[in-house]
Structures are given as C-alpha cells and as structure tokens.
C-alpha cells in the first residue's frame, strides 16, 4: 500500500484580526504569530499546505480604510496555497473584488459565483495542487443566501441553494476524474450546518474527502464525519488555526487516517514574523492619526458576546435608532454588530470596526396584528433553524420564546398586549428589509398595505455616530427584552419582573 503524509492548515473568517492581544500572560493571535506558525510547520514538514475558506476582509479599520488592498497585501505574506471567496469579500463591489484578486499572489477560487445576467464565472472554479507526487483538487463554494447576508452587489449571483451547489461540485469532479486526484477538498463559505447538508447530497463516488468551511464561525473539538466526508472549521479570527495531519492512501485516492486539532496561536510556541509585522505597523501608522478621534465615553464596557441573545450593546444601538429615526420599534440586525464589546472610551476606529456597514434604514407602517404575525413567524423560523438572522429590540418590545416547544408565548409592547388595530412604525436596516419574506414570512407588498415602505436614512451608522458625539457617559444593559427559556417557571418569573 502506497501511503503518503501531508499537513493541511486552514483558516476562515479572519475578518481583519491582524494584531495579537494579551490574554492570560500570553500574546495571542495576529498575523505575525500566525505567519510564524505556518512558516515553522512548512520548515518541519515539506508537504505542508495552508488554505483559507473565505472572509479575509472586513472587521478592521485598516481593511476598511484601504478597501481590502491592505488585507490582500498582508495575506500574501502568509503564502496561502489557495483561498475561496466569502460573502464579505464582495462587500466593496464586483469590480473591486476582481481587482483584489489581481493583487493576490495566491489562487482565489469559486465554482458558483457569476455575473448576472450572463452567467459568466468570476473566478476559476477549482485549483489542482501537485507536490511530490500528491495531487489535491480544491473547489470553492458559496451560496446565494450567504452573498445576501453580506449585502453583496446586485450584479453578483450564485447557484441558489446547497442542492445546486452540489451539482456544480459533481460537474467539476466528473470533469477531472481522468486525473489521478489523491485528495479532494471543498473550501466552502456557507456555514457548518449547510456543510453538513451539502455532504449528505454528494455521491461518494465523486471522491470528496474534506470540507473546510466558514461563515458560521464554528469552533469544533473534532471534525464531523458525514457520508464519509470530514467537515471542519477554525472558528473566527487568527487566535486559532485548524491542522490536519493526514495519511493518504495513494492507491485508492482517499484518507487512510488523520489527526485534526485546533491549534492556538500564541507566543509560547509561535515565532513572530518581523517583516510582516513591520508592514502591518506601517499600515497602522497611516490610519492611527485619522481614527484615534474620541467620539464618546460609556459608563462601562458594553458587550455583544452572543449575536443570538439580547445584548447590552445591541440594546444601545436599537434604542439610539429608535430615538434618531422617530419610529415606534426598531429591530436592529444583530449580525451587523461586528465586535463583541465597545467602550469605555470609544474612538472612531472602535466605531467603524464595530459597525462597518452603512445600511439604509426603512420604515414600514403596519397594524398590531401584522406585527404579531411577523414576530411569531420569525421565532418559529429561529426555533427550527430556518434563519441565521437575529434582532436586537428597542426599548418597549418584549418577547418570550419557549426553546422546547419552539413557540413564542408572550409578546408585549410597553408592558401591555399589542392591540390588533393599532398602527406601528417599524424601523429596519437594508439587509433585514431585503429579507422580510425569508425571516418574517411576509412580502413587501403585504407590509405596504397601510403606507408605502419609506427610506428614512441612507446610512444607519451616521445616525449612531451623531448620537455618540453629542452624548457622554452612555449606559445600556440587558433588560430581559428577549427571554428564551426552557420551562414555565422562567416564563412566570419574566412576567413578574416585567
């Protein structure tokens, strides 16, 4: 039996996590230490490869200021063997995405991203890597749902769902089955649960061995094996890197055995890449002067530690939008908050990194009966995992959701039941407005019966910025606006407290 060994390192959703930070007496994460680990791994074993599964861009003021050019410049120094596209990699538009691809000194692949309406592919769909007689086929995959979540360019299109993406993978695998491919790896950016769904649809005869995913920021203790395909992901940022130590059966073109681990990146075992660090600091120096302006001060640090829970920072943004836009209720997109904390001192850099998306704001006028229908439909979808969206509620709206029965059991506004005939003006950001039917089960036509949907702002961040520079010692907390419980005792407790 001809057995060969290789090491496959992987990252995803790096999101501008460029600098190391002190944690428990260690310096953790950052591109310098990450580069040091990758370089050491390559020095220790020749057949070592490094791949990235989407979303290199966004999350850093350096990325925003240079529109991703700085990120590609820095990632070039990591020398990835191949990378795939994530939804936020398209945030600066189609033309700029293609420009960034030209700046990259590594192949960027995607099998199902194309230009409407010509169906012209933007990228090469696959990359065949060969080293020391080992051939690895990489295929890049994203879906329409993920592109929409990033507020992608309307000129971009993808195959609509996982089933169609599966067919595209089948075409590529079949087109190259005459080549002696030893390992087939999908670099996806569709979320872990969708990766599992995708693996179930793939014919084992296609020979897909591994799915390295992104988008859901999933941390794993070990890969999930589905349909004889290993599925993994490396969380988010640069604090960790995924590592496969694989033995390939060259006779049967499959994984003979493997070891996988999520390796922490810290200065206890990772050497710094001083050359990369020097270039990173030069980018930082150019942004520091512009972005060190202090906007405001909070009474204490506010957290957004879990996008699928009510958070103090989420409540703050929802309440600011409520005041600034004069609506009755504001449903603030939890996923548009890109940092897990802010304050006490808030600089312009902190602000842009936390709220990088200049979304439009829309107002819809509906009856109380329609509002309740929207919320009931949403929570049903949330409970059944049919949506990745979550909303932070402005002051006055309260919901209680039973995690066991997956039912919304209590809705109040200003501590009272919502009257069916009373009119409410609801504020939504552009992504949430674009997906009202997906997330709330109601079409835009249904929501326009009382009054046409209106654009009330072209940039939600400008309103929050204006509030910040005019207020000091800002405070917010988790109040129980959203309660998710598993027994009736918690519901009764919530009713007593509210």
RODO-2510 file (C-alpha; in nm, 4 decimals, decimal comma):
residues 498
     n   res          X          Y          Z
     1     x     0,0000     0,0000     0,0000
     2     x     0,1366     0,3413    -0,1034
     3     x     0,0797     0,5769     0,1916
     4     x     0,1871     0,9426     0,1878
     5     x     0,1674     1,2033     0,4616
     6     x     0,0744     1,5687     0,4393
     7     x    -0,0200     1,8561     0,6684
     8     x    -0,3183     2,0741     0,5773
     9     x    -0,3509     2,4002     0,7729
    10     x    -0,6652     2,6093     0,7403
    11     x    -0,8201     2,9419     0,8446
    12     x    -1,1559     3,1058     0,7808
    13     x    -1,3310     3,4335     0,8655
    14     x    -1,0106     3,6160     0,9546
    15     x    -1,2013     3,9477     0,9403
    16     x    -0,9071     4,1801     0,9830
    17     x    -0,7854     4,0178     1,3061
    18     x    -0,4355     4,1494     1,2380
    19     x    -0,2866     4,2189     1,5816
    20     x    -0,2011     3,9944     1,8736
    21     x    -0,3596     4,0661     2,2115
    22     x    -0,2553     3,9837     2,5656
    23     x    -0,4562     3,7028     2,7240
    24     x    -0,3536     3,5295     3,0483
    25     x     0,0105     3,6378     3,0249
    26     x     0,0369     3,5329     2,6594
    27     x     0,0241     3,7272     2,3360
    28     x    -0,2490     3,5589     2,1330
    29     x    -0,3441     3,5695     1,7649
    30     x    -0,2488     3,8216     1,4990
    31     x    -0,0904     3,7793     1,1581
    32     x     0,2696     3,7941     1,2808
    33     x     0,2350     3,4926     1,5128
    34     x     0,0097     3,3116     1,2641
    35     x     0,2733     3,3581     0,9934
    36     x     0,5372     3,2293     1,2325
    37     x     0,3403     2,9110     1,2985
    38     x     0,2747     2,8462     0,9284
    39     x     0,6400     2,9041     0,8398
    40     x     0,7585     2,6699     1,1163
    41     x     0,5131     2,3990     1,0050
    42     x     0,6437     2,4225     0,6487
    43     x     1,0036     2,4045     0,7658
    44     x     0,9311     2,0953     0,9758
    45     x     0,7459     1,9053     0,7014
    46     x     0,7746     1,9600     0,3287
    47     x     0,4220     1,8531     0,2303
    48     x     0,2527     2,1283     0,4313
    49     x    -0,0261     2,3326     0,2735
    50     x    -0,2222     2,6337     0,4001
    51     x    -0,5737     2,7278     0,2792
    52     x    -0,8329     2,9945     0,3633
    53     x    -1,2109     2,9430     0,3429
    54     x    -1,3398     3,2921     0,2805
    55     x    -1,3936     3,6265     0,4553
    56     x    -1,0414     3,7584     0,4719
    57     x    -1,1907     4,1100     0,4534
    58     x    -1,3838     4,3402     0,6916
    59     x    -1,3571     4,3775     1,0679
    60     x    -1,0522     4,6056     1,0790
    61     x    -1,0126     4,9755     1,0301
    62     x    -0,7028     4,9019     0,8224
    63     x    -0,9117     4,6857     0,5900
    64     x    -1,1876     4,9472     0,5640
    65     x    -0,9513     5,2368     0,5007
    66     x    -0,7698     5,0602     0,2157
    67     x    -1,0768     4,8655     0,0931
    68     x    -0,9145     4,5266     0,1336
    69     x    -0,5922     4,6060    -0,0530
    70     x    -0,4015     4,6088     0,2763
    71     x    -0,5531     4,2740     0,3743
    72     x    -0,4534     4,1039     0,0491
    73     x    -0,1063     4,2562     0,0800
    74     x    -0,0683     4,1114     0,4306
    75     x    -0,2229     3,7733     0,3476
    76     x     0,0194     3,7445     0,0551
    77     x     0,2939     3,7186     0,3183
    78     x     0,1246     3,4131     0,4700
    79     x     0,1652     3,2493     0,1276
    80     x    -0,1594     3,0514     0,1263
    81     x    -0,1718     2,7777    -0,1336
    82     x    -0,5312     2,8606    -0,2224
    83     x    -0,8279     3,0596    -0,0864
    84     x    -1,2006     3,0721    -0,1556
    85     x    -1,4499     3,3595    -0,1533
    86     x    -1,6652     3,4573     0,1459
    87     x    -1,9676     3,6875     0,1495
    88     x    -1,7786     3,9847     0,2970
    89     x    -1,5053     3,9536     0,0372
    90     x    -1,7610     4,1042    -0,2020
    91     x    -1,8528     4,3994     0,0213
    92     x    -1,6589     4,6552    -0,1816
    93     x    -1,8303     4,5593    -0,5090
    94     x    -1,7754     4,3313    -0,8063
    95     x    -1,5119     4,5411    -0,9793
    96     x    -1,3092     4,5858    -0,6641
    97     x    -1,3322     4,2154    -0,5862
    98     x    -1,1769     4,1354    -0,9224
    99     x    -0,9103     4,3997    -0,8618
   100     x    -0,8242     4,2389    -0,5264
   101     x    -0,7991     3,9005    -0,6961
   102     x    -0,5360     4,0507    -0,9278
   103     x    -0,3462     4,1782    -0,6225
   104     x    -0,3379     3,8322    -0,4660
   105     x    -0,0258     3,6218    -0,5175
   106     x    -0,2252     3,3070    -0,4471
   107     x    -0,5146     3,1472    -0,6367
   108     x    -0,8662     3,2510    -0,5339
   109     x    -1,1287     3,0005    -0,6439
   110     x    -1,5045     2,9809    -0,6619
   111     x    -1,7189     2,7428    -0,8626
   112     x    -2,0571     2,9108    -0,8414
   113     x    -2,0168     3,2867    -0,8311
   114     x    -2,1064     3,4589    -1,1553
   115     x    -2,2131     3,7908    -1,3076
   116     x    -2,5816     3,8489    -1,3727
   117     x    -2,7277     3,8011    -1,6276
   118     x    -2,4561     3,6448    -1,8450
   119     x    -2,3705     3,3607    -1,6047
   120     x    -2,0009     3,4406    -1,6600
   121     x    -1,7907     3,2957    -1,3809
   122     x    -1,5821     3,5482    -1,1895
   123     x    -1,3159     3,3042    -1,0752
   124     x    -1,1593     2,9772    -1,1675
   125     x    -1,3801     2,7142    -1,0031
   126     x    -1,1037     2,4828    -0,8848
   127     x    -0,7318     2,4611    -0,8228
   128     x    -0,5215     2,1495    -0,8755
   129     x    -0,2189     2,1449    -0,6473
   130     x     0,0568     1,8921    -0,7043
   131     x     0,3622     1,8406    -0,4868
   132     x     0,5919     1,5401    -0,4528
   133     x     0,3511     1,3246    -0,6487
   134     x     0,0472     1,4188    -0,4360
   135     x    -0,2428     1,5776    -0,6273
   136     x    -0,5060     1,7748    -0,4349
   137     x    -0,8189     1,9141    -0,6002
   138     x    -0,9658     2,2225    -0,4274
   139     x    -1,3142     2,3519    -0,5166
   140     x    -1,4595     2,6818    -0,3825
   141     x    -1,8304     2,7093    -0,2963
   142     x    -2,0643     2,9840    -0,1749
   143     x    -2,4439     3,0162    -0,1968
   144     x    -2,6910     3,2958    -0,2740
   145     x    -2,8060     3,3070     0,0878
   146     x    -2,4571     3,3874     0,2110
   147     x    -2,3935     3,6537    -0,0536
   148     x    -2,7173     3,8279     0,0520
   149     x    -2,6140     3,8201     0,4157
   150     x    -2,3084     4,0212     0,3243
   151     x    -2,5133     4,2826     0,1409
   152     x    -2,3493     4,1753    -0,1821
   153     x    -2,3512     4,3554    -0,5145
   154     x    -2,6717     4,3005    -0,7209
   155     x    -2,4516     4,2132    -1,0189
   156     x    -2,3376     3,9025    -0,8336
   157     x    -2,5283     3,5780    -0,8490
   158     x    -2,4699     3,2224    -0,7334
   159     x    -2,6431     2,8920    -0,7652
   160     x    -2,9394     2,9298    -0,5390
   161     x    -2,9014     2,6558    -0,2814
   162     x    -2,6924     2,3705    -0,1495
   163     x    -2,8529     2,1214    -0,3889
   164     x    -2,7491     2,3267    -0,6918
   165     x    -2,4013     2,3799    -0,5468
   166     x    -2,3773     2,0024    -0,5093
   167     x    -2,4487     1,9607    -0,8809
   168     x    -2,1690     2,2038    -0,9662
   169     x    -1,9263     2,0078    -0,7499
   170     x    -2,0337     1,6918    -0,9306
   171     x    -1,9604     1,8535    -1,2688
   172     x    -1,6097     1,9547    -1,1643
   173     x    -1,5264     1,6206    -1,0048
   174     x    -1,6525     1,4344    -1,3115
   175     x    -1,4623     1,6639    -1,5463
   176     x    -1,1348     1,5779    -1,3779
   177     x    -1,1890     1,2165    -1,2848
   178     x    -0,9385     1,1184    -1,5534
   179     x    -0,6713     1,2855    -1,3395
   180     x    -0,5261     1,0784    -1,0572
   181     x    -0,6566     1,3032    -0,7751
   182     x    -0,5407     1,1820    -0,4356
   183     x    -0,7402     1,4202    -0,2159
   184     x    -1,0478     1,6353    -0,2929
   185     x    -1,1155     1,9308    -0,0639
   186     x    -1,4100     2,1726    -0,0728
   187     x    -1,3392     2,5241     0,0543
   188     x    -1,6886     2,6420     0,1392
   189     x    -1,8347     2,9526     0,2952
   190     x    -2,1928     2,8552     0,3709
   191     x    -2,1947     2,7751     0,7451
   192     x    -2,1389     2,4495     0,9313
   193     x    -2,4970     2,3201     0,9171
   194     x    -2,5084     2,3827     0,5416
   195     x    -2,1767     2,1991     0,5076
   196     x    -2,3389     1,9003     0,6756
   197     x    -2,6354     1,9284     0,4393
   198     x    -2,4012     1,9555     0,1406
   199     x    -2,2039     1,6468     0,2442
   200     x    -2,5245     1,4435     0,2606
   201     x    -2,6071     1,5304    -0,1017
   202     x    -2,2703     1,4306    -0,2505
   203     x    -2,2331     1,0956    -0,4227
   204     x    -1,9472     0,9041    -0,2525
   205     x    -1,8203     0,8093    -0,5995
   206     x    -1,7176     1,1737    -0,6535
   207     x    -1,4382     1,1215    -0,4037
   208     x    -1,4842     1,4342    -0,1893
   209     x    -1,2746     1,3781     0,1223
   210     x    -1,2846     1,7006     0,3249
   211     x    -1,4997     2,0127     0,3600
   212     x    -1,3207     2,3082     0,5172
   213     x    -1,5889     2,5642     0,5876
   214     x    -1,6531     2,9171     0,7088
   215     x    -1,9220     3,1794     0,7706
   216     x    -2,0757     3,0345     1,0898
   217     x    -1,7572     3,0928     1,2972
   218     x    -1,7867     2,7403     1,4375
   219     x    -1,5341     2,6054     1,6885
   220     x    -1,5049     2,2260     1,6922
   221     x    -1,3358     1,9733     1,9160
   222     x    -1,3117     1,7315     1,6259
   223     x    -1,4318     1,7125     1,2631
   224     x    -1,7844     1,5936     1,1909
   225     x    -1,7889     1,2927     0,9586
   226     x    -2,0884     1,2821     0,7221
   227     x    -2,1197     1,0490     0,4235
   228     x    -1,7518     0,9596     0,4711
   229     x    -1,6566     1,3296     0,4371
   230     x    -1,4689     1,5119     0,7133
   231     x    -1,6188     1,8563     0,7888
   232     x    -1,4342     2,1161     0,9904
   233     x    -1,3898     2,4863     1,0566
   234     x    -1,1494     2,7007     1,2615
   235     x    -1,3785     2,9446     1,4422
   236     x    -1,3106     3,3085     1,3618
   237     x    -1,0116     3,5424     1,3533
   238     x    -0,6483     3,4428     1,3973
   239     x    -0,6423     3,3095     1,7538
   240     x    -0,6529     2,9520     1,6192
   241     x    -0,5592     2,7596     1,3068
   242     x    -0,7005     2,4247     1,2009
   243     x    -0,4483     2,1477     1,1369
   244     x    -0,4937     1,8137     0,9623
   245     x    -0,2118     1,5589     0,9739
   246     x    -0,3263     1,3221     0,7010
   247     x    -0,2077     0,9912     0,5667
   248     x    -0,3306     0,9423     0,2102
   249     x    -0,3906     0,6040     0,0516
   250     x    -0,2431     0,6778    -0,2910
   251     x    -0,3723     0,3511    -0,4387
   252     x    -0,7354     0,4234    -0,3527
   253     x    -0,7174     0,8053    -0,3532
   254     x    -0,8640     0,8539    -0,0081
   255     x    -0,7801     0,9429     0,3512
   256     x    -0,6221     0,6410     0,5198
   257     x    -0,6104     0,8053     0,8617
   258     x    -0,5823     1,1520     1,0076
   259     x    -0,5363     1,3638     1,3153
   260     x    -0,7023     1,7059     1,3459
   261     x    -0,6617     1,9775     1,6047
   262     x    -0,7470     2,3407     1,6563
   263     x    -0,4064     2,4876     1,7308
   264     x    -0,3892     2,8025     1,9481
   265     x    -0,1769     3,0802     1,8013
   266     x     0,0276     3,2400     2,0803
   267     x     0,3828     3,3417     2,1573
   268     x     0,4518     3,0302     2,3684
   269     x     0,5198     2,8315     2,0514
   270     x     0,4832     3,0702     1,7558
   271     x     0,7712     3,2876     1,6398
   272     x     0,6958     3,6370     1,5164
   273     x     0,7245     3,7302     1,1509
   274     x     0,9061     4,0616     1,1970
   275     x     0,8934     4,1520     0,8268
   276     x     0,5152     4,1125     0,8163
   277     x     0,4883     4,2985     1,1472
   278     x     0,6829     4,5926     1,0065
   279     x     0,4480     4,6280     0,7077
   280     x     0,1428     4,5889     0,9310
   281     x     0,2673     4,8680     1,1569
   282     x     0,3179     5,0941     0,8559
   283     x    -0,0482     5,0467     0,7618
   284     x    -0,1464     5,1106     1,1240
   285     x     0,0562     5,4328     1,1360
   286     x    -0,1361     5,5649     0,8348
   287     x    -0,4725     5,5025     0,9998
   288     x    -0,3921     5,5971     1,3598
   289     x    -0,3976     5,9721     1,3156
   290     x    -0,7310     5,9678     1,1362
   291     x    -0,9088     5,7146     1,3538
   292     x    -0,7885     5,7919     1,7072
   293     x    -1,0515     6,0677     1,7432
   294     x    -1,2524     6,0028     2,0609
   295     x    -1,6267     6,0025     1,9915
   296     x    -1,7704     5,9383     2,3365
   297     x    -1,7337     5,7571     2,6659
   298     x    -1,9519     5,4834     2,8112
   299     x    -2,0096     5,4353     3,1833
   300     x    -1,8673     5,0862     3,1428
   301     x    -1,7756     4,8395     2,8699
   302     x    -2,0802     4,7163     2,6770
   303     x    -2,0809     4,3629     2,5398
   304     x    -2,2228     4,1812     2,2389
   305     x    -2,0880     3,8412     2,3327
   306     x    -2,3536     3,6338     2,1542
   307     x    -2,5346     3,7581     1,8435
   308     x    -2,8214     3,5154     1,9151
   309     x    -2,9076     3,6708     2,2530
   310     x    -3,0141     4,0110     2,3765
   311     x    -2,7005     4,2138     2,4476
   312     x    -2,6249     4,5462     2,6142
   313     x    -2,4552     4,6801     2,3008
   314     x    -2,7407     4,5589     2,0810
   315     x    -2,9946     4,7305     2,3072
   316     x    -2,7946     5,0527     2,2856
   317     x    -2,7890     5,0584     1,9049
   318     x    -3,1586     4,9680     1,8805
   319     x    -3,2508     5,2425     2,1293
   320     x    -3,0384     5,5025     1,9503
   321     x    -3,2104     5,4192     1,6208
   322     x    -3,5483     5,4404     1,7942
   323     x    -3,4687     5,7967     1,9083
   324     x    -3,2877     5,9151     1,5979
   325     x    -3,5437     5,7910     1,3444
   326     x    -3,8624     5,8532     1,5433
   327     x    -4,0135     5,5086     1,4887
   328     x    -4,2183     5,3067     1,7386
   329     x    -3,9985     4,9958     1,7267
   330     x    -3,6547     4,9351     1,5812
   331     x    -3,5351     4,5829     1,5044
   332     x    -3,1561     4,6143     1,4845
   333     x    -2,9734     4,3412     1,2923
   334     x    -2,7601     4,1600     1,5488
   335     x    -2,5155     4,0384     1,2833
   336     x    -2,4327     4,3937     1,1746
   337     x    -2,2518     4,4392     1,5083
   338     x    -1,9042     4,3062     1,4281
   339     x    -1,7277     4,3344     1,7645
   340     x    -1,8111     4,1608     2,0903
   341     x    -1,7572     4,4717     2,3018
   342     x    -1,7197     4,8509     2,2923
   343     x    -1,6045     5,1140     2,5439
   344     x    -1,5380     5,2630     2,7893
   345     x    -1,3540     5,5056     2,5580
   346     x    -1,4932     5,4888     2,2039
   347     x    -1,2699     5,6068     1,9215
   348     x    -1,3641     5,6460     1,5576
   349     x    -1,1646     5,3288     1,4883
   350     x    -1,3658     5,1344     1,7504
   351     x    -1,6848     5,2655     1,5957
   352     x    -1,6011     5,1711     1,2356
   353     x    -1,4737     4,8261     1,3347
   354     x    -1,7922     4,7557     1,5311
   355     x    -2,0356     4,8980     1,2727
   356     x    -1,8687     4,8717     0,9308
   357     x    -2,1856     4,8504     0,7199
   358     x    -2,3542     5,1790     0,6100
   359     x    -2,7005     5,0252     0,5719
   360     x    -3,0062     5,2137     0,4527
   361     x    -3,2888     5,2406     0,7056
   362     x    -3,6508     5,1766     0,6085
   363     x    -3,9791     5,2434     0,7866
   364     x    -4,2811     5,0175     0,7483
   365     x    -4,6249     5,1058     0,8884
   366     x    -4,8317     4,8062     0,9940
   367     x    -5,1139     4,7088     1,2292
   368     x    -5,0514     4,5329     1,5574
   369     x    -5,1956     4,2115     1,4163
   370     x    -4,9334     4,2162     1,1373
   371     x    -4,6549     4,2932     1,3852
   372     x    -4,7504     3,9909     1,5949
   373     x    -4,7659     3,7762     1,2837
   374     x    -4,4164     3,8929     1,1845
   375     x    -4,2718     3,8060     1,5245
   376     x    -4,4484     3,4697     1,5501
   377     x    -4,3259     3,3714     1,2033
   378     x    -3,9714     3,4834     1,2810
   379     x    -3,9425     3,2943     1,6087
   380     x    -4,0833     2,9804     1,4501
   381     x    -3,8110     3,0006     1,1845
   382     x    -3,5493     3,0738     1,4504
   383     x    -3,6581     2,7753     1,6568
   384     x    -3,6443     2,5475     1,3528
   385     x    -3,3052     2,6905     1,2486
   386     x    -3,4507     2,8186     0,9228
   387     x    -3,2842     3,1584     0,9631
   388     x    -2,9426     3,2828     1,0745
   389     x    -3,0804     3,6294     1,1456
   390     x    -3,1399     3,7696     1,4937
   391     x    -3,2689     4,1082     1,6067
   392     x    -3,1911     4,3371     1,8983
   393     x    -3,5149     4,5024     2,0147
   394     x    -3,5573     4,8692     2,1011
   395     x    -3,6995     4,9650     2,4407
   396     x    -4,0648     4,8735     2,4915
   397     x    -4,0840     4,5479     2,2918
   398     x    -4,0626     4,2220     2,4873
   399     x    -4,0827     3,8622     2,3650
   400     x    -4,0658     3,5307     2,5494
   401     x    -3,9767     3,2198     2,3496
   402     x    -4,0024     2,8578     2,4630
   403     x    -3,6930     2,6722     2,3395
   404     x    -3,8574     2,3345     2,3980
   405     x    -4,1860     2,3877     2,2158
   406     x    -4,0363     2,6431     1,9740
   407     x    -4,3294     2,8756     2,0379
   408     x    -4,3442     3,2488     2,1002
   409     x    -4,5576     3,2516     2,4147
   410     x    -4,5564     3,6175     2,5092
   411     x    -4,5393     3,9479     2,3166
   412     x    -4,5858     4,2854     2,4846
   413     x    -4,5216     4,6489     2,3975
   414     x    -4,4744     4,8920     2,6855
   415     x    -4,5789     4,6075     2,9186
   416     x    -4,9196     4,5699     2,7518
   417     x    -5,0603     4,3278     2,4921
   418     x    -5,0325     4,4610     2,1371
   419     x    -5,3740     4,5778     2,0053
   420     x    -5,4581     4,4287     1,6657
   421     x    -5,5803     4,7554     1,5108
   422     x    -5,3169     4,9917     1,6493
   423     x    -5,0648     5,1194     1,3943
   424     x    -4,6894     5,0802     1,4482
   425     x    -4,3969     5,2236     1,2546
   426     x    -4,1122     4,9689     1,2438
   427     x    -3,7520     5,0539     1,1543
   428     x    -3,5337     4,8015     0,9687
   429     x    -3,1899     4,8112     0,8079
   430     x    -3,1490     4,7337     0,4383
   431     x    -3,0454     4,3683     0,4741
   432     x    -3,3367     4,2991     0,7070
   433     x    -3,5706     4,4796     0,4669
   434     x    -3,4435     4,2753     0,1737
   435     x    -3,5164     3,9557     0,3646
   436     x    -3,8534     4,0286     0,5282
   437     x    -4,0188     3,7412     0,3462
   438     x    -3,7415     3,4960     0,4360
   439     x    -3,7262     3,5933     0,8041
   440     x    -4,0777     3,7179     0,8823
   441     x    -4,2877     3,5262     0,6302
   442     x    -4,4438     3,8436     0,4885
   443     x    -4,3858     4,0022     0,1494
   444     x    -4,3036     4,3698     0,0943
   445     x    -4,6443     4,4063    -0,0701
   446     x    -4,8183     4,2846     0,2466
   447     x    -4,6136     4,5276     0,4541
   448     x    -4,7041     4,8199     0,2251
   449     x    -5,0826     4,7997     0,2556
   450     x    -5,1208     5,0876     0,5028
   451     x    -4,8381     5,3035     0,3713
   452     x    -4,5581     5,2513     0,1175
   453     x    -4,2249     5,1427     0,2635
   454     x    -4,0097     5,4540     0,3066
   455     x    -3,6340     5,5093     0,3113
   456     x    -3,5652     5,7257     0,6160
   457     x    -3,1835     5,7141     0,6114
   458     x    -2,9119     5,6139     0,3682
   459     x    -2,6624     5,5283     0,6445
   460     x    -2,7581     5,3917     0,9863
   461     x    -2,4031     5,4421     1,1156
   462     x    -2,4215     5,8188     1,0626
   463     x    -2,7173     5,8437     1,2996
   464     x    -2,5370     5,6439     1,5679
   465     x    -2,2192     5,8463     1,5131
   466     x    -2,4145     6,1711     1,5587
   467     x    -2,5650     6,0395     1,8817
   468     x    -2,2236     5,9391     2,0137
   469     x    -2,0589     6,2757     1,9572
   470     x    -2,3464     6,4538     2,1342
   471     x    -2,3722     6,2288     2,4419
   472     x    -2,1357     6,1294     2,7215
   473     x    -2,1337     5,8558     2,9844
   474     x    -2,3666     5,6427     2,7758
   475     x    -2,5178     5,3441     2,9529
   476     x    -2,7062     5,0309     2,8466
   477     x    -2,7788     4,6877     2,9894
   478     x    -2,9542     4,3571     2,9238
   479     x    -3,3110     4,4106     3,0459
   480     x    -3,4986     4,0947     2,9530
   481     x    -3,6400     4,2317     2,6291
   482     x    -3,5829     3,8876     2,4790
   483     x    -3,6317     3,5868     2,7035
   484     x    -3,5574     3,2351     2,5834
   485     x    -3,6422     2,9739     2,8427
   486     x    -3,6880     2,6006     2,8801
   487     x    -3,9536     2,5812     3,1496
   488     x    -4,2673     2,7634     3,2613
   489     x    -4,1028     2,8835     3,5831
   490     x    -3,8779     3,1117     3,3831
   491     x    -4,1768     3,2479     3,1913
   492     x    -4,3647     3,3231     3,5139
   493     x    -4,0545     3,4886     3,6566
   494     x    -4,0258     3,7033     3,3418
   495     x    -4,3909     3,8093     3,3699
   496     x    -4,3430     3,9063     3,7371
   497     x    -4,0355     4,1131     3,6567
   498     x    -4,1933     4,2862     3,3580
***
